Amino acid sequence: MNMSSNSPQVRPANKPLVLDDQRQHLLLCASGSVATIKIPLMIKALSGYPYLSIRLILTTSAAAFLAGQAEEQPSLSAIAELPNVEAIYLDEDEWAKPWVRGDKILHIELRRWADIMVVAPLSANSLAKVAGGICDNLLLSTFRAWDTTGLKIIIVAPAMNTAMWLHPITQKHVKLLQEEWSIEQGGWIELLKPVEKEIACGDVGIGGMREWREIVEVIESRMRLKNA
């Protein structure tokens, strides 16, 4: 049954966050881009690794692309049933109840839990916020709270309209990630630049997210994933 993206989605309860469960931890995130519909394909491609644990963070805009409206856009409840998926977090999960001293803070716990963070897609809006240090949702708060010593990395795969990608301000943001914060410079960011293709709006040009299989290959390589 199709579900309107304006309707609240029912999700199974998230499994408890366990840091020392002898598994590898992938924090897979998506911000507001049509390329979010590739998330289920990436999860399925990683389903053959029994010692991999996946937790998702979706922005409000990203979640609207996965509301059961098409076969390639399954509901969050369906995604939660995929192998290795232990949790799906939305913004409202950050402060689900009034905080009191001693309570854990979700974006800090997720940063501690993750061996690697992957943001695919990273929208123009979220890229701008990352570059400016803005952290007004769960995804961006986790990004901002990351250990920037380079011990653990964040992989980002931008996706946007061609004109947005070629905009001078976008190039400034990309330069920051690629030249100052990149793993090549001893930092913590690996940037997977977009590709040229026909994008969802019908324009043809650079800006489409890197092919999802390539992103999976990078995850497999960086995490040194092994089958049972």
Secondary structure as UniProt FT lines:
FT   TURN            5..6
FT   STRAND          24..30
FT   HELIX           34..38
FT   HELIX           39..45
FT   TURN            46..48
FT   TURN            50..51
FT   STRAND          52..58
FT   HELIX           60..63
FT   TURN            64..65
FT   TURN            71..72
FT   HELIX           76..80
FT   TURN            83..84
FT   STRAND          85..89
FT   HELIX           91..93
FT   TURN            94..95
FT   TURN            101..102
FT   HELIX           106..113
FT   STRAND          116..122
FT   HELIX           124..132
FT   HELIX           138..144
FT   TURN            148..149
FT   STRAND          154..158
FT   HELIX           162..166
FT   HELIX           168..175
FT   HELIX           176..180
FT   HELIX           183..185
FT   STRAND          189..191
FT   STRAND          195..198
FT   TURN            200..201
FT   STRAND          204..208
FT   HELIX           212..223
//
